[in-house]
Amino acid sequence: MANNQILLLQPINGLGAEGDTVTVRAGYARNFLLPRKLALPITQANKKHVESLLKAREAREQKEFEQARELSERIQKTSIAIAVKTGEGGKMFGAVTANDLIERLKEEGIELVKKQLLLAAPIKELGSHTAEIKLHADIETELKFEVVSENPIEDSADSSDDADEDDE
């Protein structure tokens, strides 16, 4: 199979960042990357273009890192509570999922993508919980949140059981 060396003009997941020289299948380069102006074939003239792309890449990565650090600080200062419906004894109906947390954070002015929020399993209990958030390759933070009942919790023990014991 024929392979081509190309120069990436934009970051592409799983392939590389702008300014990288990568080897890809000829068809992928010819049919996808080159027509969409995501890459250029390697020539002497294009090699000079690499330096400017690397400078732009460095500036972009520095900006993303700073934004992620600031967002991390905002998340750590944020405390959220998610109200859920409960039945007898505080038993939850349903669960709190990553989507619920993302929606609640959006209300606080924090925009996240679902793949950034690492929640091991849906939350099915009331109380305090934490979730990992990966904002950048080098920045991870914890989100602390409370799951609370939106209605008063009723005891599941029946008072009629206590009355029967008193009669004996």
N, C-alpha and C positions, 0 to 999 in steps of 0.2 A: 504494500500500500504506500502511496505517495504522501509525504508530509511536507508542510511548508513552514518556514520560520516567518513569524509576523511580529509586528510591533503593536502592542495594545495602546489605544488612544483613550480608553475609559476602563475603569475597574469592571471586571466580569467575575462573578462568583464562580469559584472552582477553577479558575484559569489564571488570574493574576490581576495586578493593578496597572494603572496607566504608566507607560514607560518600560514595562516588562517586555522582554523578548521571549516568546514562547514558540514551541513547535506544536502544530496542530495538524489534523488531517486536511488534505488539500480541499476536499469537498466542503468541510466546515468553514474553512477560510473563504473559499470562493463563493459559497452560497449563502452564508450567514454573516460572518464578521465583516468582510470587505464591502458588500452592498449597503450595510447599515452604518458604515463609517465608524465601526468600533475598533478597527485595526488597519494597519498599512503593511504591505509587503516590505521585507527588509531590503533596502538599497543603501548606497553610500549617502545619498541625500537624506534619507529618513533617519540614519544613525545620528545625524546632527540634531535632528528633532528630539532625540531622546533626552538630551540635557534639559530642554525647556519643560518636557513632560515630567521629568523627575523633580524639578523645582516645584511645579504645580502640585504634584503628588504629595511632596513633603508639607507644603502649606495646607493642603486639604486635610491630611492626616493630623496635623497639629491642631487645626480648627476643630475637627471631630473629637479629638482627645479632650480639649478644653470644654467643649459643649457637654461631653459625657461626664466630666468631673463636676461641672456645675449642676447637672441634672442629678447626679448621685447625691450631692449635698442637699438638694431640694427634697429628694425622696426620703433621706434619713430624717429630715425635719418634719416630714408629713406624717400625721397619724390619722388613719381612717378607720371608720367603723362601718360594717356592712350589716344591715338589719335583714333578718330572715324570718319567715313564718315558722312557728314552732307549735307542737302539739303538747300533749300531757308530758310532764316531767322535763320539758325543755328539749324534746326530741325534734330535730330539724326535719322539715319537708324539703327534700332535694339536697343540693350541695352548693357550695360556693366554688366557682371555677375560675380559671385564669381570665376568661372573658369578663366575668363580673368584676374582678379586680381592675382590669384595664379600663372598663367603663367608669368605675368609681374614681380612678386616677385621672381620667379625662375630665371629670367634673372639677377636680382640683387644679386643672391646668397642666397636667403632666401627660404628654403623649408618648405611648409605648406601642411597640409591635408585639404580637402574641409570642413570637419566638424569643423575645428578650426576657420574658417572665418565665422563670423556671419554678413551677409548682409541681411537686412530686405526685400528688394525687388531689382530687377535689376534696375540699374541706367539708366534713360532715358533722362537726362538733362545734358547739359554742365555745367562746373563749379567745385567748390571744394566740396568734399564729404568725409565722414569718414565711416570706417567699424570697428566693434569690432572684436578682435582676442583673442580667449581663448587658451593660450599656456599651461596652467597647471591649476589644481583645484584652486590654489590661485593666479594665475597671468593672468590678462587680460590687453590688451593694445588696443590703437586706431591706426588705419592706416589712415593717411590723404593722399588723392590722388586727382589729377586733371583730369577731363575729358575735352579734348580739341578737336577742329576740325582739321582734317588733311588737309582740303582745306579751302580757304578764305570764310568767311561767306558773303553771298549775301543778300541784303535787299529784303524782299518779296513785298514791295510796288512798284508798277509799276510807272515809270516816265511819262507814257502816261496819267495817271489820273491828274497829276499836269498840263500838257499842256492843257487839256480840260478846266480847271478852269480859266486859263489865257485868253482864247479866249473870254469868256463871259463878 
